[in-house]
Amino acid sequence: MAHDSRDVNTGPLPISYLRRPQSTCPRCGRSRYAGSLARTCKRRDCPGYVGVWMGDQRVRLLENLLAYGGLTCMLTLTAPGADALPWDEQACAHLGAHRHSGTRGCRVEATALRRFNEGSMRAWSALWNVVRSRVNREHGTGAAALLAYAPEPQQRGAIHFHIVFGAGSPRERAALDDIARDLSTIGAGYGWGRVHRPEADDVGTRPDGRTANGLALFEAGRAACYLSKYLSAEAKSGVRELVVSGQAPRRAVYVATRLTMRTRCTMRNLRTRRYAYMVDRVRLPMPEVETWLRDYKLRCMWSYCQRHPSTLWAQLAAEHD
């Protein structure tokens, strides 16, 4: 017997249980829901959507780091040297005999570069698990306060991570010196290069404090501006090209859960806030987005029950009305 979408007991199935019509995204050529009002699909590597995705990530970084409010420390974990990432001799052959450098237009060999970029998230996670365990044993659980990180491709094409640590308490500041030391000493074993410590010239202002070993500390707002500038939606290269080419890590931008729980500023809520404006023309503050979404789902369910009174959902709604 052929399957029928209508059941004798429950009536027609909700549209979410039926096959959704498909169409093609005009920017990337991949499939998308035909009933969508959006002009492109919502994949982050779609050329038509990557600007929106980067804008949301920038807002998420700014909102959550500003909510932290205390001092922070920024470290940059760089890619390894030419021994692990050899230069592409053909890319700069027109320069003749020269010393390779990204500032001269030299690039890393394509296969090695893609292998490193795609595996950078796994390498960073493995390194951070070891460093965090060491620091927590020395200073106690929670001393390693990782707040956020974001990637940036070097001029030669390899990814490096800008990492923000919390330094709001004496224990966190003491742990920072050990974190910087461990990242420098054992990072090479996990496929990373040296650790760069941004100073006043990099951030554009004098440090707001220092640790016992001299690490520069900055207010969270300054760290947020420094980190989010790499996620500008107008950038024609850098992170944008990294995402579109598919070489960006799966979790390219990280924000600590303890911050998002306070602000409710997540990628999902940012998308929902735009949808709320499209549906109801309201500009919601972040704490009210989830409440609006719950009420909107109830409105949709009630509307469906009124249009299909023979369904089981409508019968249950009538019994509890």
ChimeraX commands (.cxc) that place a marker at each C-alpha (Angstrom):
marker #1 position 0.00,0.00,0.00 radius 0.5
marker #1 position 1.27,3.43,-0.86 radius 0.5
marker #1 position 2.07,5.64,2.10 radius 0.5
marker #1 position -0.39,8.46,2.69 radius 0.5
marker #1 position 0.54,11.58,4.65 radius 0.5
marker #1 position -2.98,11.60,6.16 radius 0.5
marker #1 position -3.57,9.35,9.17 radius 0.5
marker #1 position -7.13,8.31,10.06 radius 0.5
marker #1 position -6.54,9.14,13.73 radius 0.5
marker #1 position -4.37,12.24,13.66 radius 0.5
marker #1 position -5.31,13.89,10.36 radius 0.5
marker #1 position -2.74,15.54,8.09 radius 0.5
marker #1 position 0.83,15.53,9.35 radius 0.5
marker #1 position 2.51,18.85,10.18 radius 0.5
marker #1 position 4.55,20.35,7.38 radius 0.5
marker #1 position 7.80,19.65,9.29 radius 0.5
marker #1 position 7.17,15.92,8.82 radius 0.5
marker #1 position 6.75,16.23,5.06 radius 0.5
marker #1 position 9.47,16.54,2.45 radius 0.5
marker #1 position 10.50,20.19,2.21 radius 0.5
marker #1 position 10.78,21.57,-1.33 radius 0.5
marker #1 position 14.33,22.33,-2.41 radius 0.5
marker #1 position 15.88,24.99,-4.58 radius 0.5
marker #1 position 19.44,26.11,-5.37 radius 0.5
marker #1 position 21.37,28.90,-3.67 radius 0.5
marker #1 position 22.27,31.47,-6.36 radius 0.5
marker #1 position 25.64,32.26,-4.73 radius 0.5
marker #1 position 27.13,28.84,-3.97 radius 0.5
marker #1 position 24.96,26.48,-6.07 radius 0.5
marker #1 position 24.04,24.17,-3.19 radius 0.5
marker #1 position 20.54,23.13,-2.20 radius 0.5
marker #1 position 18.37,25.16,0.17 radius 0.5
marker #1 position 14.76,25.29,1.34 radius 0.5
marker #1 position 12.60,26.65,-1.48 radius 0.5
marker #1 position 10.18,28.36,0.93 radius 0.5
marker #1 position 12.89,30.52,2.50 radius 0.5
marker #1 position 12.63,34.28,2.08 radius 0.5
marker #1 position 16.40,34.66,2.28 radius 0.5
marker #1 position 18.30,35.38,-0.92 radius 0.5
marker #1 position 21.05,32.85,-0.14 radius 0.5
marker #1 position 21.56,29.75,1.96 radius 0.5
marker #1 position 22.86,30.08,5.53 radius 0.5
marker #1 position 26.06,28.09,5.27 radius 0.5
marker #1 position 28.96,30.05,6.67 radius 0.5
marker #1 position 31.14,29.30,3.62 radius 0.5
marker #1 position 28.54,30.60,1.15 radius 0.5
marker #1 position 29.93,33.78,-0.47 radius 0.5
marker #1 position 26.53,35.41,-0.06 radius 0.5
marker #1 position 26.21,34.67,3.67 radius 0.5
marker #1 position 29.77,34.76,5.02 radius 0.5
marker #1 position 29.56,38.51,5.65 radius 0.5
marker #1 position 26.49,38.04,7.88 radius 0.5
marker #1 position 28.18,35.16,9.69 radius 0.5
marker #1 position 31.31,37.20,10.36 radius 0.5
marker #1 position 29.23,40.14,11.55 radius 0.5
marker #1 position 27.41,37.89,14.03 radius 0.5
marker #1 position 30.70,36.49,15.29 radius 0.5
marker #1 position 32.06,40.00,15.75 radius 0.5
marker #1 position 28.99,41.07,17.76 radius 0.5
marker #1 position 29.22,37.89,19.86 radius 0.5
marker #1 position 32.86,38.60,20.72 radius 0.5
marker #1 position 32.25,42.25,21.55 radius 0.5
marker #1 position 29.13,41.72,23.66 radius 0.5
marker #1 position 30.52,38.87,25.71 radius 0.5
marker #1 position 33.99,40.27,26.34 radius 0.5
marker #1 position 32.53,43.64,27.30 radius 0.5
marker #1 position 30.32,41.82,29.80 radius 0.5
marker #1 position 33.41,40.28,31.45 radius 0.5
marker #1 position 34.50,43.70,32.62 radius 0.5
marker #1 position 37.87,42.80,34.19 radius 0.5
marker #1 position 41.46,42.73,33.01 radius 0.5
marker #1 position 42.43,40.30,30.26 radius 0.5
marker #1 position 45.61,38.97,28.67 radius 0.5
marker #1 position 46.00,38.30,24.95 radius 0.5
marker #1 position 48.37,35.72,23.51 radius 0.5
marker #1 position 48.88,34.76,19.88 radius 0.5
marker #1 position 49.72,31.15,19.03 radius 0.5
marker #1 position 51.50,31.13,15.67 radius 0.5
marker #1 position 52.06,28.46,13.03 radius 0.5
marker #1 position 55.35,26.51,12.80 radius 0.5
marker #1 position 58.23,27.50,10.54 radius 0.5
marker #1 position 59.36,26.36,7.12 radius 0.5
marker #1 position 60.51,22.98,8.45 radius 0.5
marker #1 position 56.85,22.00,8.93 radius 0.5
marker #1 position 55.25,24.33,6.38 radius 0.5
marker #1 position 57.57,24.51,3.34 radius 0.5
marker #1 position 57.40,27.45,0.96 radius 0.5
marker #1 position 55.82,27.19,-2.48 radius 0.5
marker #1 position 58.78,27.98,-4.74 radius 0.5
marker #1 position 56.55,28.50,-7.78 radius 0.5
marker #1 position 54.43,31.19,-6.12 radius 0.5
marker #1 position 57.37,33.59,-5.81 radius 0.5
marker #1 position 59.67,32.38,-8.60 radius 0.5
marker #1 position 59.31,35.75,-10.34 radius 0.5
marker #1 position 61.21,37.41,-7.46 radius 0.5
marker #1 position 64.39,35.52,-8.28 radius 0.5
marker #1 position 66.82,34.65,-5.51 radius 0.5
marker #1 position 65.39,36.02,-2.26 radius 0.5
marker #1 position 64.64,35.21,1.34 radius 0.5
marker #1 position 61.09,33.90,1.67 radius 0.5
marker #1 position 58.64,36.07,3.59 radius 0.5
marker #1 position 54.88,36.50,3.62 radius 0.5
marker #1 position 55.30,40.26,3.25 radius 0.5
marker #1 position 56.93,39.66,-0.16 radius 0.5
marker #1 position 54.03,37.58,-1.39 radius 0.5
marker #1 position 55.53,34.17,-0.66 radius 0.5
marker #1 position 53.07,31.42,0.20 radius 0.5
marker #1 position 53.21,28.04,1.90 radius 0.5
marker #1 position 52.91,24.98,-0.33 radius 0.5
marker #1 position 49.17,24.42,-0.92 radius 0.5
marker #1 position 48.87,20.81,0.28 radius 0.5
marker #1 position 50.82,21.40,3.49 radius 0.5
marker #1 position 48.93,24.64,4.11 radius 0.5
marker #1 position 45.49,23.09,3.77 radius 0.5
marker #1 position 46.50,20.12,5.95 radius 0.5
marker #1 position 47.68,22.45,8.71 radius 0.5
marker #1 position 44.71,24.82,8.55 radius 0.5
marker #1 position 42.12,22.07,8.58 radius 0.5
marker #1 position 43.86,20.31,11.49 radius 0.5
marker #1 position 44.60,23.45,13.50 radius 0.5
marker #1 position 41.53,23.07,15.71 radius 0.5
marker #1 position 42.49,19.54,16.75 radius 0.5
marker #1 position 46.08,20.63,17.40 radius 0.5
marker #1 position 44.95,23.57,19.53 radius 0.5
marker #1 position 42.45,21.46,21.50 radius 0.5
marker #1 position 45.07,18.83,22.30 radius 0.5
marker #1 position 47.59,21.48,23.39 radius 0.5
marker #1 position 45.09,23.38,25.52 radius 0.5
marker #1 position 43.89,20.24,27.30 radius 0.5
marker #1 position 47.43,19.54,28.46 radius 0.5
marker #1 position 48.17,23.15,29.45 radius 0.5
marker #1 position 44.87,23.54,31.30 radius 0.5
marker #1 position 45.43,20.34,33.27 radius 0.5
marker #1 position 48.90,21.48,34.32 radius 0.5
marker #1 position 47.70,24.91,35.38 radius 0.5
marker #1 position 44.69,23.59,37.26 radius 0.5
marker #1 position 46.88,21.18,39.22 radius 0.5
marker #1 position 49.19,24.04,40.19 radius 0.5
marker #1 position 46.66,26.80,40.88 radius 0.5
marker #1 position 43.36,25.00,41.37 radius 0.5
marker #1 position 40.37,24.25,39.15 radius 0.5
marker #1 position 39.20,27.24,37.14 radius 0.5
marker #1 position 42.45,29.20,37.31 radius 0.5
marker #1 position 42.96,28.85,33.54 radius 0.5
marker #1 position 40.25,31.30,32.47 radius 0.5
marker #1 position 39.98,30.95,28.69 radius 0.5
marker #1 position 37.48,33.59,27.54 radius 0.5
marker #1 position 37.66,33.65,23.74 radius 0.5
marker #1 position 39.78,33.05,20.67 radius 0.5
marker #1 position 39.59,33.84,16.97 radius 0.5
marker #1 position 41.74,32.79,13.99 radius 0.5
marker #1 position 43.64,34.95,11.56 radius 0.5
marker #1 position 45.64,33.74,8.55 radius 0.5
marker #1 position 49.19,34.99,8.36 radius 0.5
marker #1 position 50.37,36.63,5.16 radius 0.5
marker #1 position 51.88,33.33,4.11 radius 0.5
marker #1 position 48.43,31.69,4.54 radius 0.5
marker #1 position 48.82,29.66,7.76 radius 0.5
marker #1 position 46.38,30.10,10.64 radius 0.5
marker #1 position 47.34,31.55,13.99 radius 0.5
marker #1 position 45.01,32.00,16.96 radius 0.5
marker #1 position 44.47,35.17,19.00 radius 0.5
marker #1 position 43.54,33.97,22.49 radius 0.5
marker #1 position 42.05,36.01,25.34 radius 0.5
marker #1 position 42.44,34.89,28.96 radius 0.5
marker #1 position 40.74,36.35,32.00 radius 0.5
marker #1 position 42.92,38.11,34.57 radius 0.5
marker #1 position 40.28,39.40,36.93 radius 0.5
marker #1 position 41.63,37.77,40.09 radius 0.5
marker #1 position 45.12,37.31,41.57 radius 0.5
marker #1 position 44.86,33.55,41.02 radius 0.5
marker #1 position 44.06,34.00,37.33 radius 0.5
marker #1 position 46.95,36.44,36.90 radius 0.5
marker #1 position 49.35,34.01,38.56 radius 0.5
marker #1 position 48.12,31.21,36.29 radius 0.5
marker #1 position 48.70,33.36,33.18 radius 0.5
marker #1 position 52.46,33.25,33.57 radius 0.5
marker #1 position 52.37,29.44,33.65 radius 0.5
marker #1 position 49.99,29.32,30.67 radius 0.5
marker #1 position 52.31,31.46,28.54 radius 0.5
marker #1 position 55.32,29.37,29.58 radius 0.5
marker #1 position 53.64,26.04,28.85 radius 0.5
marker #1 position 52.29,27.17,25.47 radius 0.5
marker #1 position 55.80,28.23,24.50 radius 0.5
marker #1 position 57.61,25.14,25.75 radius 0.5
marker #1 position 55.32,22.31,24.67 radius 0.5
marker #1 position 53.50,23.95,21.74 radius 0.5
marker #1 position 56.04,22.70,19.21 radius 0.5
marker #1 position 55.19,19.12,20.16 radius 0.5
marker #1 position 51.62,19.72,19.00 radius 0.5
marker #1 position 52.54,21.35,15.70 radius 0.5
marker #1 position 52.63,25.01,16.73 radius 0.5
marker #1 position 55.28,27.71,16.57 radius 0.5
marker #1 position 56.12,30.47,19.02 radius 0.5
marker #1 position 53.79,32.42,21.31 radius 0.5
marker #1 position 53.53,36.14,20.63 radius 0.5
marker #1 position 52.54,38.49,23.44 radius 0.5
marker #1 position 50.82,41.67,22.18 radius 0.5
marker #1 position 52.20,44.82,23.74 radius 0.5
marker #1 position 51.15,48.45,23.73 radius 0.5
marker #1 position 52.07,49.03,20.06 radius 0.5
marker #1 position 49.83,46.16,18.95 radius 0.5
marker #1 position 46.75,47.24,20.87 radius 0.5
marker #1 position 47.26,50.97,20.39 radius 0.5
marker #1 position 47.34,51.90,24.07 radius 0.5
marker #1 position 49.41,51.43,27.19 radius 0.5
marker #1 position 48.78,48.26,29.22 radius 0.5
marker #1 position 46.33,48.54,32.09 radius 0.5
marker #1 position 48.43,46.22,34.23 radius 0.5
marker #1 position 51.03,43.46,34.21 radius 0.5
marker #1 position 51.49,40.03,35.72 radius 0.5
marker #1 position 54.42,39.13,37.96 radius 0.5
marker #1 position 56.43,38.03,34.90 radius 0.5
marker #1 position 55.57,41.11,32.87 radius 0.5
marker #1 position 52.66,39.95,30.68 radius 0.5
marker #1 position 50.66,42.98,29.50 radius 0.5
marker #1 position 47.06,43.15,30.75 radius 0.5
marker #1 position 44.30,45.15,29.05 radius 0.5
marker #1 position 40.71,46.02,29.84 radius 0.5
marker #1 position 38.21,43.60,28.33 radius 0.5
marker #1 position 36.81,46.27,26.00 radius 0.5
marker #1 position 40.21,46.89,24.43 radius 0.5
marker #1 position 40.80,43.18,24.03 radius 0.5
marker #1 position 37.36,42.82,22.40 radius 0.5
marker #1 position 38.11,45.57,19.85 radius 0.5
marker #1 position 41.53,44.09,19.09 radius 0.5
marker #1 position 40.11,40.60,18.54 radius 0.5
marker #1 position 36.97,41.53,16.62 radius 0.5
marker #1 position 38.75,43.66,14.02 radius 0.5
marker #1 position 39.83,40.46,12.28 radius 0.5
marker #1 position 36.14,39.56,11.75 radius 0.5
marker #1 position 35.15,42.67,9.84 radius 0.5
marker #1 position 32.54,41.77,7.23 radius 0.5
marker #1 position 34.11,44.24,4.79 radius 0.5
marker #1 position 37.49,42.48,4.75 radius 0.5
marker #1 position 38.34,41.07,1.33 radius 0.5
marker #1 position 40.89,38.59,2.60 radius 0.5
marker #1 position 42.00,37.05,5.86 radius 0.5
marker #1 position 39.32,35.22,7.81 radius 0.5
marker #1 position 36.72,35.75,5.07 radius 0.5
marker #1 position 38.80,33.92,2.48 radius 0.5
marker #1 position 39.67,31.27,5.05 radius 0.5
marker #1 position 35.99,30.51,5.65 radius 0.5
marker #1 position 34.91,30.61,2.00 radius 0.5
marker #1 position 37.76,28.27,0.99 radius 0.5
marker #1 position 36.67,25.74,3.62 radius 0.5
marker #1 position 39.97,25.85,5.53 radius 0.5
marker #1 position 38.62,27.54,8.66 radius 0.5
marker #1 position 38.30,25.31,11.76 radius 0.5
marker #1 position 34.84,23.96,12.48 radius 0.5
marker #1 position 34.66,26.07,15.64 radius 0.5
marker #1 position 36.59,29.01,14.30 radius 0.5
marker #1 position 35.53,31.53,16.95 radius 0.5
marker #1 position 35.12,30.55,20.59 radius 0.5
marker #1 position 33.46,32.40,23.47 radius 0.5
marker #1 position 33.34,30.94,26.98 radius 0.5
marker #1 position 29.99,29.54,28.08 radius 0.5
marker #1 position 30.12,31.41,31.36 radius 0.5
marker #1 position 29.95,34.65,29.36 radius 0.5
marker #1 position 27.16,33.63,26.97 radius 0.5
marker #1 position 25.07,32.38,29.91 radius 0.5
marker #1 position 25.21,35.89,31.32 radius 0.5
marker #1 position 24.59,37.86,28.13 radius 0.5
marker #1 position 22.55,35.29,26.13 radius 0.5
marker #1 position 24.45,36.58,23.09 radius 0.5
marker #1 position 24.92,33.45,20.99 radius 0.5
marker #1 position 24.91,32.82,17.26 radius 0.5
marker #1 position 21.48,31.19,17.52 radius 0.5
marker #1 position 19.99,34.15,19.37 radius 0.5
marker #1 position 21.53,36.63,16.93 radius 0.5
marker #1 position 19.90,34.79,14.02 radius 0.5
marker #1 position 16.61,34.63,15.93 radius 0.5
marker #1 position 16.74,38.36,16.62 radius 0.5
marker #1 position 17.00,39.09,12.90 radius 0.5
marker #1 position 14.09,36.72,12.24 radius 0.5
marker #1 position 12.02,38.47,14.93 radius 0.5
marker #1 position 12.57,41.77,13.15 radius 0.5
marker #1 position 11.51,40.25,9.84 radius 0.5
marker #1 position 8.33,38.73,11.34 radius 0.5
marker #1 position 7.19,41.32,13.90 radius 0.5
marker #1 position 9.39,44.34,13.08 radius 0.5
marker #1 position 10.69,44.49,16.66 radius 0.5
marker #1 position 14.26,45.12,17.83 radius 0.5
marker #1 position 14.74,42.81,20.79 radius 0.5
marker #1 position 17.47,43.01,23.43 radius 0.5
marker #1 position 19.36,39.75,23.73 radius 0.5
marker #1 position 17.78,38.58,27.05 radius 0.5
marker #1 position 14.30,38.74,25.45 radius 0.5
marker #1 position 15.07,36.79,22.27 radius 0.5
marker #1 position 14.45,33.32,23.72 radius 0.5
marker #1 position 11.14,34.44,25.23 radius 0.5
marker #1 position 10.01,35.80,21.88 radius 0.5
marker #1 position 10.97,32.55,20.15 radius 0.5
marker #1 position 8.95,30.48,22.63 radius 0.5
marker #1 position 5.90,32.70,22.17 radius 0.5
marker #1 position 6.31,32.64,18.40 radius 0.5
marker #1 position 6.35,28.82,18.37 radius 0.5
marker #1 position 3.14,28.79,20.42 radius 0.5
marker #1 position 1.54,31.23,17.99 radius 0.5
marker #1 position 2.50,29.02,15.05 radius 0.5
marker #1 position 1.16,25.90,16.73 radius 0.5
marker #1 position -2.12,27.60,17.63 radius 0.5
marker #1 position -2.50,28.88,14.06 radius 0.5
marker #1 position -1.87,25.39,12.70 radius 0.5
marker #1 position -4.48,23.88,15.03 radius 0.5
marker #1 position -7.07,26.38,13.90 radius 0.5
marker #1 position -6.40,25.60,10.24 radius 0.5
marker #1 position -6.41,21.81,10.84 radius 0.5
marker #1 position -8.93,21.11,13.63 radius 0.5
marker #1 position -8.94,17.34,13.00 radius 0.5
marker #1 position -5.29,16.84,14.02 radius 0.5
marker #1 position -4.25,15.35,17.32 radius 0.5
marker #1 position -2.50,18.63,18.26 radius 0.5
marker #1 position -5.79,20.51,17.77 radius 0.5
marker #1 position -7.69,18.01,19.86 radius 0.5
marker #1 position -5.18,18.26,22.69 radius 0.5
marker #1 position -5.27,22.05,22.52 radius 0.5
marker #1 position -9.08,22.02,22.67 radius 0.5
marker #1 position -9.04,19.77,25.76 radius 0.5
marker #1 position -6.71,22.16,27.62 radius 0.5
marker #1 position -8.29,25.40,26.39 radius 0.5
marker link #1:1,2 radius 0.2
marker link #1:2,3 radius 0.2
marker link #1:3,4 radius 0.2
marker link #1:4,5 radius 0.2
marker link #1:5,6 radius 0.2
marker link #1:6,7 radius 0.2
marker link #1:7,8 radius 0.2
marker link #1:8,9 radius 0.2
marker link #1:9,10 radius 0.2
marker link #1:10,11 radius 0.2
marker link #1:11,12 radius 0.2
marker link #1:12,13 radius 0.2
marker link #1:13,14 radius 0.2
marker link #1:14,15 radius 0.2
marker link #1:15,16 radius 0.2
marker link #1:16,17 radius 0.2
marker link #1:17,18 radius 0.2
marker link #1:18,19 radius 0.2
marker link #1:19,20 radius 0.2
marker link #1:20,21 radius 0.2
marker link #1:21,22 radius 0.2
marker link #1:22,23 radius 0.2
marker link #1:23,24 radius 0.2
marker link #1:24,25 radius 0.2
marker link #1:25,26 radius 0.2
marker link #1:26,27 radius 0.2
marker link #1:27,28 radius 0.2
marker link #1:28,29 radius 0.2
marker link #1:29,30 radius 0.2
marker link #1:30,31 radius 0.2
marker link #1:31,32 radius 0.2
marker link #1:32,33 radius 0.2
marker link #1:33,34 radius 0.2
marker link #1:34,35 radius 0.2
marker link #1:35,36 radius 0.2
marker link #1:36,37 radius 0.2
marker link #1:37,38 radius 0.2
marker link #1:38,39 radius 0.2
marker link #1:39,40 radius 0.2
marker link #1:40,41 radius 0.2
marker link #1:41,42 radius 0.2
marker link #1:42,43 radius 0.2
marker link #1:43,44 radius 0.2
marker link #1:44,45 radius 0.2
marker link #1:45,46 radius 0.2
marker link #1:46,47 radius 0.2
marker link #1:47,48 radius 0.2
marker link #1:48,49 radius 0.2
marker link #1:49,50 radius 0.2
marker link #1:50,51 radius 0.2
marker link #1:51,52 radius 0.2
marker link #1:52,53 radius 0.2
marker link #1:53,54 radius 0.2
marker link #1:54,55 radius 0.2
marker link #1:55,56 radius 0.2
marker link #1:56,57 radius 0.2
marker link #1:57,58 radius 0.2
marker link #1:58,59 radius 0.2
marker link #1:59,60 radius 0.2
marker link #1:60,61 radius 0.2
marker link #1:61,62 radius 0.2
marker link #1:62,63 radius 0.2
marker link #1:63,64 radius 0.2
marker link #1:64,65 radius 0.2
marker link #1:65,66 radius 0.2
marker link #1:66,67 radius 0.2
marker link #1:67,68 radius 0.2
marker link #1:68,69 radius 0.2
marker link #1:69,70 radius 0.2
marker link #1:70,71 radius 0.2
marker link #1:71,72 radius 0.2
marker link #1:72,73 radius 0.2
marker link #1:73,74 radius 0.2
marker link #1:74,75 radius 0.2
marker link #1:75,76 radius 0.2
marker link #1:76,77 radius 0.2
marker link #1:77,78 radius 0.2
marker link #1:78,79 radius 0.2
marker link #1:79,80 radius 0.2
marker link #1:80,81 radius 0.2
marker link #1:81,82 radius 0.2
marker link #1:82,83 radius 0.2
marker link #1:83,84 radius 0.2
marker link #1:84,85 radius 0.2
marker link #1:85,86 radius 0.2
marker link #1:86,87 radius 0.2
marker link #1:87,88 radius 0.2
marker link #1:88,89 radius 0.2
marker link #1:89,90 radius 0.2
marker link #1:90,91 radius 0.2
marker link #1:91,92 radius 0.2
marker link #1:92,93 radius 0.2
marker link #1:93,94 radius 0.2
marker link #1:94,95 radius 0.2
marker link #1:95,96 radius 0.2
marker link #1:96,97 radius 0.2
marker link #1:97,98 radius 0.2
marker link #1:98,99 radius 0.2
marker link #1:99,100 radius 0.2
marker link #1:100,101 radius 0.2
marker link #1:101,102 radius 0.2
marker link #1:102,103 radius 0.2
marker link #1:103,104 radius 0.2
marker link #1:104,105 radius 0.2
marker link #1:105,106 radius 0.2
marker link #1:106,107 radius 0.2
marker link #1:107,108 radius 0.2
marker link #1:108,109 radius 0.2
marker link #1:109,110 radius 0.2
marker link #1:110,111 radius 0.2
marker link #1:111,112 radius 0.2
marker link #1:112,113 radius 0.2
marker link #1:113,114 radius 0.2
marker link #1:114,115 radius 0.2
marker link #1:115,116 radius 0.2
marker link #1:116,117 radius 0.2
marker link #1:117,118 radius 0.2
marker link #1:118,119 radius 0.2
marker link #1:119,120 radius 0.2
marker link #1:120,121 radius 0.2
marker link #1:121,122 radius 0.2
marker link #1:122,123 radius 0.2
marker link #1:123,124 radius 0.2
marker link #1:124,125 radius 0.2
marker link #1:125,126 radius 0.2
marker link #1:126,127 radius 0.2
marker link #1:127,128 radius 0.2
marker link #1:128,129 radius 0.2
marker link #1:129,130 radius 0.2
marker link #1:130,131 radius 0.2
marker link #1:131,132 radius 0.2
marker link #1:132,133 radius 0.2
marker link #1:133,134 radius 0.2
marker link #1:134,135 radius 0.2
marker link #1:135,136 radius 0.2
marker link #1:136,137 radius 0.2
marker link #1:137,138 radius 0.2
marker link #1:138,139 radius 0.2
marker link #1:139,140 radius 0.2
marker link #1:140,141 radius 0.2
marker link #1:141,142 radius 0.2
marker link #1:142,143 radius 0.2
marker link #1:143,144 radius 0.2
marker link #1:144,145 radius 0.2
marker link #1:145,146 radius 0.2
marker link #1:146,147 radius 0.2
marker link #1:147,148 radius 0.2
marker link #1:148,149 radius 0.2
marker link #1:149,150 radius 0.2
marker link #1:150,151 radius 0.2
marker link #1:151,152 radius 0.2
marker link #1:152,153 radius 0.2
marker link #1:153,154 radius 0.2
marker link #1:154,155 radius 0.2
marker link #1:155,156 radius 0.2
marker link #1:156,157 radius 0.2
marker link #1:157,158 radius 0.2
marker link #1:158,159 radius 0.2
marker link #1:159,160 radius 0.2
marker link #1:160,161 radius 0.2
marker link #1:161,162 radius 0.2
marker link #1:162,163 radius 0.2
marker link #1:163,164 radius 0.2
marker link #1:164,165 radius 0.2
marker link #1:165,166 radius 0.2
marker link #1:166,167 radius 0.2
marker link #1:167,168 radius 0.2
marker link #1:168,169 radius 0.2
marker link #1:169,170 radius 0.2
marker link #1:170,171 radius 0.2
marker link #1:171,172 radius 0.2
marker link #1:172,173 radius 0.2
marker link #1:173,174 radius 0.2
marker link #1:174,175 radius 0.2
marker link #1:175,176 radius 0.2
marker link #1:176,177 radius 0.2
marker link #1:177,178 radius 0.2
marker link #1:178,179 radius 0.2
marker link #1:179,180 radius 0.2
marker link #1:180,181 radius 0.2
marker link #1:181,182 radius 0.2
marker link #1:182,183 radius 0.2
marker link #1:183,184 radius 0.2
marker link #1:184,185 radius 0.2
marker link #1:185,186 radius 0.2
marker link #1:186,187 radius 0.2
marker link #1:187,188 radius 0.2
marker link #1:188,189 radius 0.2
marker link #1:189,190 radius 0.2
marker link #1:190,191 radius 0.2
marker link #1:191,192 radius 0.2
marker link #1:192,193 radius 0.2
marker link #1:193,194 radius 0.2
marker link #1:194,195 radius 0.2
marker link #1:195,196 radius 0.2
marker link #1:196,197 radius 0.2
marker link #1:197,198 radius 0.2
marker link #1:198,199 radius 0.2
marker link #1:199,200 radius 0.2
marker link #1:200,201 radius 0.2
marker link #1:201,202 radius 0.2
marker link #1:202,203 radius 0.2
marker link #1:203,204 radius 0.2
marker link #1:204,205 radius 0.2
marker link #1:205,206 radius 0.2
marker link #1:206,207 radius 0.2
marker link #1:207,208 radius 0.2
marker link #1:208,209 radius 0.2
marker link #1:209,210 radius 0.2
marker link #1:210,211 radius 0.2
marker link #1:211,212 radius 0.2
marker link #1:212,213 radius 0.2
marker link #1:213,214 radius 0.2
marker link #1:214,215 radius 0.2
marker link #1:215,216 radius 0.2
marker link #1:216,217 radius 0.2
marker link #1:217,218 radius 0.2
marker link #1:218,219 radius 0.2
marker link #1:219,220 radius 0.2
marker link #1:220,221 radius 0.2
marker link #1:221,222 radius 0.2
marker link #1:222,223 radius 0.2
marker link #1:223,224 radius 0.2
marker link #1:224,225 radius 0.2
marker link #1:225,226 radius 0.2
marker link #1:226,227 radius 0.2
marker link #1:227,228 radius 0.2
marker link #1:228,229 radius 0.2
marker link #1:229,230 radius 0.2
marker link #1:230,231 radius 0.2
marker link #1:231,232 radius 0.2
marker link #1:232,233 radius 0.2
marker link #1:233,234 radius 0.2
marker link #1:234,235 radius 0.2
marker link #1:235,236 radius 0.2
marker link #1:236,237 radius 0.2
marker link #1:237,238 radius 0.2
marker link #1:238,239 radius 0.2
marker link #1:239,240 radius 0.2
marker link #1:240,241 radius 0.2
marker link #1:241,242 radius 0.2
marker link #1:242,243 radius 0.2
marker link #1:243,244 radius 0.2
marker link #1:244,245 radius 0.2
marker link #1:245,246 radius 0.2
marker link #1:246,247 radius 0.2
marker link #1:247,248 radius 0.2
marker link #1:248,249 radius 0.2
marker link #1:249,250 radius 0.2
marker link #1:250,251 radius 0.2
marker link #1:251,252 radius 0.2
marker link #1:252,253 radius 0.2
marker link #1:253,254 radius 0.2
marker link #1:254,255 radius 0.2
marker link #1:255,256 radius 0.2
marker link #1:256,257 radius 0.2
marker link #1:257,258 radius 0.2
marker link #1:258,259 radius 0.2
marker link #1:259,260 radius 0.2
marker link #1:260,261 radius 0.2
marker link #1:261,262 radius 0.2
marker link #1:262,263 radius 0.2
marker link #1:263,264 radius 0.2
marker link #1:264,265 radius 0.2
marker link #1:265,266 radius 0.2
marker link #1:266,267 radius 0.2
marker link #1:267,268 radius 0.2
marker link #1:268,269 radius 0.2
marker link #1:269,270 radius 0.2
marker link #1:270,271 radius 0.2
marker link #1:271,272 radius 0.2
marker link #1:272,273 radius 0.2
marker link #1:273,274 radius 0.2
marker link #1:274,275 radius 0.2
marker link #1:275,276 radius 0.2
marker link #1:276,277 radius 0.2
marker link #1:277,278 radius 0.2
marker link #1:278,279 radius 0.2
marker link #1:279,280 radius 0.2
marker link #1:280,281 radius 0.2
marker link #1:281,282 radius 0.2
marker link #1:282,283 radius 0.2
marker link #1:283,284 radius 0.2
marker link #1:284,285 radius 0.2
marker link #1:285,286 radius 0.2
marker link #1:286,287 radius 0.2
marker link #1:287,288 radius 0.2
marker link #1:288,289 radius 0.2
marker link #1:289,290 radius 0.2
marker link #1:290,291 radius 0.2
marker link #1:291,292 radius 0.2
marker link #1:292,293 radius 0.2
marker link #1:293,294 radius 0.2
marker link #1:294,295 radius 0.2
marker link #1:295,296 radius 0.2
marker link #1:296,297 radius 0.2
marker link #1:297,298 radius 0.2
marker link #1:298,299 radius 0.2
marker link #1:299,300 radius 0.2
marker link #1:300,301 radius 0.2
marker link #1:301,302 radius 0.2
marker link #1:302,303 radius 0.2
marker link #1:303,304 radius 0.2
marker link #1:304,305 radius 0.2
marker link #1:305,306 radius 0.2
marker link #1:306,307 radius 0.2
marker link #1:307,308 radius 0.2
marker link #1:308,309 radius 0.2
marker link #1:309,310 radius 0.2
marker link #1:310,311 radius 0.2
marker link #1:311,312 radius 0.2
marker link #1:312,313 radius 0.2
marker link #1:313,314 radius 0.2
marker link #1:314,315 radius 0.2
marker link #1:315,316 radius 0.2
marker link #1:316,317 radius 0.2
marker link #1:317,318 radius 0.2
marker link #1:318,319 radius 0.2
marker link #1:319,320 radius 0.2
marker link #1:320,321 radius 0.2
view
